[in-house]
Amino acid sequence: MKAFANLRLKVYWPLYVMAIPGIAFLIVFKYIPLAGAVIAFKDYSVFKGILDSPWVGLKHFETLMQHPDFARVFGNTLMLGFLKLALVFPVPVLLALMINEIRKTALKKGIQTALYIPHFLSWVIVSGIVFDFFSLNGLFNIVLGWLGNEPLLAMQESGYFRPIYVLSSIWRDAGWGTVVYIAAISAIDPQLYESAMMDGASKFRQMRHITFPLLLPTVLVLFLLEIGNFLDLGFDQVYNLITPMTYSVGDILDTYVFRTGIQQAQYSFATAVGLFQSIIGLVMVYIFNRMSKKVSDGGLW
């Protein structure tokens, strides 16, 4: 067994070397910070340090639950998380299925590139584009004027925040999300399509009975990973899109923690909220993984 392991190491050593930066990133930024989660149960002081700060048990969790804004903030987080799963997550799957049907290579690569580009823009830039688009002189109000309607400051209207959040998420990240799905589709055996064509199956039937069923395991795994981040909606996006007039529908746990935990130096409270989000994510992944095992005999473990 040891000789076999040494042989694999000699043969595949370039792959192991390539994996070192990723492993180091996980250890330094994911696993080591887990030890700091203990300050959620302490009154942390930067002068006393983690070890000497006094224990307070579940005090910060109780403070979170009893805060008058908790119900609103938690409800907004759940709503935006649900919208992201229901409306944003399926878009890359649909795009990948449609791109796969394009036969002209140049057109296919051009569309893919156009869809990828927004992902490389930061949310600061994207939010600036969104604000310009919905400004009084923006394209949105220009079109409204053509239709005979009065100008509308959509970014200041609470009713428009959630649709704008969903659309901006799709525009920026949907194209990048197709990378994994297109790679999975390219691994499907072409002989399956040839057999289907001989049986008279149309392109739609090939997509329905071959491409999508074989793509489904990949979709399921990525869905379960997305479930783990259900309450982690991305501070950058919401913080840059939200305005004082849209706090009622856009204020989420991340922005709430930034205001009350970071700006006011309540580090223990901020850690407690982060731990609360992580626990809910873990529970949801476990539940949906059990459900997927029963339905499709697939899952993360």
matplotlib code that plots the C-alpha trace (Angstrom):
import matplotlib.pyplot as plt

x = [0.0, 2.8, 4.6, 1.4, 1.1, 4.7, 4.2, 1.1, 3.1, 5.9, 3.5, 1.1, 3.4, 2.7, -1.0, -0.2, 2.0, -0.8, -3.1, -0.8, -2.0, -5.7, -5.0, -3.0, -5.8, -8.4, -6.2, -5.2, -8.6, -11.1, -9.9, -7.6, -10.3, -12.6, -10.7, -11.7, -15.4, -15.0, -15.2, -19.0, -19.3, -17.0, -16.9, -13.9, -11.5, -8.6, -6.6, -7.3, -7.1, -9.1, -7.9, -8.3, -11.6, -14.5, -17.0, -20.6, -22.2, -25.1, -25.4, -24.7, -27.1, -29.8, -29.0, -29.4, -32.8, -34.2, -33.1, -36.2, -34.7, -33.9, -37.3, -37.1, -33.5, -33.8, -37.0, -35.2, -32.3, -34.7, -36.6, -33.5, -32.0, -35.2, -35.3, -31.6, -32.2, -35.5, -34.7, -31.0, -29.7, -31.6, -30.5, -26.9, -28.4, -30.8, -28.0, -25.7, -28.4, -29.0, -25.3, -24.7, -27.2, -25.2, -23.3, -21.2, -18.1, -17.3, -20.8, -20.8, -17.5, -18.6, -21.8, -19.9, -17.3, -20.0, -21.7, -18.5, -17.3, -19.6, -18.4, -15.0, -16.5, -16.6, -20.0, -18.8, -18.7, -21.8, -23.8, -22.6, -23.8, -27.2, -27.6, -26.8, -29.2, -32.1, -31.1, -33.4, -31.3, -30.7, -32.0, -34.8, -36.4, -35.7, -37.8, -40.5, -40.6, -41.1, -44.0, -45.5, -44.8, -43.3, -39.6, -39.1, -36.2, -36.4, -33.3, -35.1, -38.3, -38.5, -40.7, -38.0, -35.1, -35.6, -36.2, -33.1, -31.2, -32.2, -31.6, -28.2, -27.2, -28.3, -26.5, -23.2, -22.9, -25.2, -22.7, -19.9, -22.1, -22.4, -18.7, -19.2, -22.4, -20.9, -17.9, -20.3, -22.3, -19.1, -18.3, -21.6, -21.0, -21.8, -23.0, -26.1, -27.0, -26.3, -28.5, -31.3, -31.0, -31.3, -34.5, -35.9, -35.5, -35.6, -33.1, -35.6, -36.1, -32.3, -32.0, -34.9, -34.0, -30.2, -28.6, -30.6, -30.8, -27.1, -26.5, -28.8, -26.2, -23.9, -26.9, -27.8, -24.3, -24.1, -27.6, -26.6, -23.5, -25.6, -28.0, -25.0, -24.7, -28.5, -28.1, -24.7, -26.1, -22.9, -22.3, -20.8, -23.8, -26.4, -24.3, -23.6, -27.2, -29.1, -30.2, -31.8, -35.2, -34.8, -33.6, -37.0, -36.7, -32.9, -31.3, -29.9, -27.8, -24.5, -25.3, -26.8, -23.6, -21.5, -23.4, -23.8, -20.8, -18.0, -18.6, -19.4, -16.5, -18.8, -16.7, -18.2, -21.7, -20.6, -19.0, -22.2, -24.2, -21.8, -21.9, -25.7, -25.7, -23.2, -25.2, -28.4, -26.5, -25.1, -28.6, -30.1, -27.4, -27.8, -31.6, -31.5, -28.7, -30.9, -33.8, -31.7, -30.4, -34.0, -35.2, -32.3, -29.8, -27.2, -25.8, -22.6, -22.1]
y = [0.0, 2.4, 1.5, 2.2, 5.6, 6.5, 5.5, 7.8, 10.6, 10.2, 10.0, 12.8, 15.1, 18.1, 17.9, 17.7, 20.8, 22.6, 21.8, 23.3, 26.9, 25.9, 23.7, 26.5, 29.0, 26.7, 26.1, 29.7, 31.4, 28.7, 26.3, 28.4, 31.1, 28.5, 28.7, 32.4, 31.4, 31.0, 34.7, 34.4, 33.0, 35.7, 39.4, 39.8, 42.6, 43.4, 44.3, 41.1, 38.8, 35.7, 33.6, 36.2, 37.6, 36.6, 33.9, 35.0, 31.9, 32.6, 36.2, 37.5, 35.1, 36.2, 39.8, 39.0, 37.2, 40.0, 42.9, 44.7, 44.7, 41.0, 39.8, 42.3, 41.6, 37.9, 38.0, 40.0, 37.6, 34.6, 36.3, 37.3, 33.9, 32.2, 34.5, 33.8, 30.0, 30.1, 32.7, 33.1, 29.5, 28.0, 30.6, 29.2, 25.8, 27.1, 29.1, 26.1, 24.0, 26.7, 27.5, 23.7, 23.8, 26.4, 24.7, 27.6, 27.6, 31.3, 32.4, 30.0, 31.3, 34.9, 34.4, 32.7, 35.5, 38.1, 36.3, 35.8, 39.4, 40.9, 38.4, 40.1, 43.4, 44.2, 44.9, 48.5, 48.9, 46.9, 48.9, 52.1, 50.8, 49.9, 53.3, 55.1, 52.8, 53.7, 57.4, 60.2, 60.5, 56.7, 54.3, 53.1, 56.5, 57.3, 54.3, 55.3, 58.7, 57.2, 55.3, 58.5, 57.8, 60.0, 59.5, 57.1, 56.8, 53.0, 52.7, 54.8, 52.6, 49.7, 47.8, 47.7, 46.6, 42.9, 42.7, 44.8, 42.5, 39.4, 41.0, 42.3, 38.9, 37.2, 39.8, 39.5, 35.9, 33.7, 33.6, 32.5, 29.9, 28.1, 27.1, 24.0, 23.0, 23.3, 21.2, 18.6, 18.6, 18.2, 15.0, 13.3, 10.5, 11.7, 8.2, 8.8, 11.7, 9.7, 6.9, 9.3, 10.9, 7.5, 7.0, 10.3, 12.3, 16.1, 18.5, 19.3, 15.6, 15.1, 17.9, 16.7, 12.9, 13.0, 16.3, 17.4, 14.0, 13.5, 17.1, 16.7, 15.2, 18.2, 20.6, 18.8, 19.1, 22.8, 23.3, 21.7, 23.9, 27.0, 25.9, 26.1, 29.8, 30.4, 33.2, 34.4, 36.6, 38.6, 41.7, 43.6, 43.4, 44.4, 47.0, 48.8, 48.6, 49.5, 53.0, 54.5, 54.3, 50.5, 49.4, 48.0, 45.3, 45.2, 45.2, 41.7, 40.0, 40.9, 44.6, 44.5, 43.0, 45.5, 48.4, 47.0, 44.6, 46.1, 49.8, 49.7, 47.3, 44.6, 41.7, 39.0, 40.0, 40.0, 36.5, 35.2, 36.3, 34.7, 31.5, 31.6, 31.9, 29.0, 26.7, 27.3, 26.7, 23.4, 22.3, 23.1, 21.3, 18.2, 18.2, 18.8, 16.2, 13.6, 14.5, 14.3, 10.8, 9.6, 11.2, 10.7, 8.6, 11.4, 14.1, 15.5, 12.4]
z = [0.0, 0.9, -2.4, -4.3, -2.6, -3.4, -7.0, -7.2, -5.7, -8.2, -11.2, -10.1, -8.2, -10.5, -9.6, -5.9, -6.2, -8.0, -5.1, -2.5, -2.9, -2.6, 0.4, 2.0, 1.4, 3.0, 6.1, 6.6, 5.8, 6.6, 9.2, 11.4, 11.9, 13.3, 16.5, 16.8, 16.9, 20.6, 21.1, 20.3, 23.9, 25.4, 26.0, 23.8, 24.4, 22.1, 25.2, 27.1, 24.1, 23.3, 26.2, 29.0, 27.9, 30.2, 29.3, 28.9, 27.5, 25.1, 26.0, 22.5, 20.9, 23.3, 22.4, 18.8, 19.3, 21.5, 19.3, 18.0, 14.4, 14.4, 13.0, 10.1, 9.3, 9.5, 7.4, 4.7, 4.8, 4.3, 1.5, -0.5, 0.1, -1.2, -4.2, -5.0, -4.9, -6.8, -9.5, -9.7, -9.3, -12.2, -14.8, -15.3, -15.9, -18.6, -20.1, -20.3, -21.9, -24.5, -25.2, -25.7, -28.6, -30.5, -33.3, -34.7, -32.5, -33.0, -32.0, -29.0, -27.7, -28.3, -26.3, -23.5, -23.3, -23.2, -20.3, -18.4, -18.5, -15.8, -13.2, -13.2, -12.2, -8.5, -6.8, -6.4, -10.1, -10.8, -8.2, -9.9, -13.2, -11.6, -10.0, -13.3, -15.1, -12.7, -12.3, -13.5, -16.7, -16.9, -19.6, -17.3, -17.0, -20.7, -21.6, -19.1, -20.8, -24.2, -22.8, -21.4, -17.7, -15.0, -14.0, -11.1, -8.7, -8.5, -6.2, -3.6, -3.7, -1.4, -3.8, -6.5, -4.3, -4.4, -8.2, -8.7, -6.4, -8.3, -11.8, -10.8, -9.4, -12.7, -14.9, -13.0, -12.0, -14.2, -17.1, -14.8, -13.2, -16.6, -16.6, -14.5, -16.2, -19.7, -18.6, -17.3, -20.5, -22.6, -20.7, -21.9, -24.3, -27.9, -28.8, -26.7, -28.9, -32.0, -30.8, -30.0, -33.5, -35.1, -33.1, -34.4, -31.2, -31.8, -30.2, -27.5, -26.7, -26.6, -24.2, -22.0, -21.9, -22.2, -21.4, -18.4, -16.6, -16.9, -15.8, -12.8, -10.4, -10.9, -10.5, -7.2, -5.8, -6.6, -5.2, -1.9, -1.8, -2.5, 0.3, 2.7, 1.9, 2.1, 4.7, 3.3, 0.6, 0.0, 2.0, -1.0, -3.2, -0.7, 1.0, -2.3, -3.6, -0.4, 0.4, 3.6, 1.9, 1.2, 4.6, 5.4, 2.7, 2.0, 5.5, 6.0, 8.7, 7.0, 6.8, 10.3, 11.7, 9.9, 11.5, 15.0, 15.2, 13.2, 13.2, 17.0, 17.7, 19.1, 17.8, 19.9, 18.8, 15.1, 15.6, 17.2, 14.3, 11.8, 13.8, 13.8, 10.0, 9.7, 12.0, 10.0, 6.8, 8.1, 9.3, 5.9, 4.0, 6.2, 5.7, 1.9, 1.5, 3.3, 1.0, -2.1, -1.0, -0.8, -4.0, -6.4, -4.5, -4.8, -2.5, -0.9, 1.3]

ax = plt.figure().add_subplot(projection="3d")
ax.plot(x, y, z, "-o")
ax.set_aspect("equal")
plt.show()
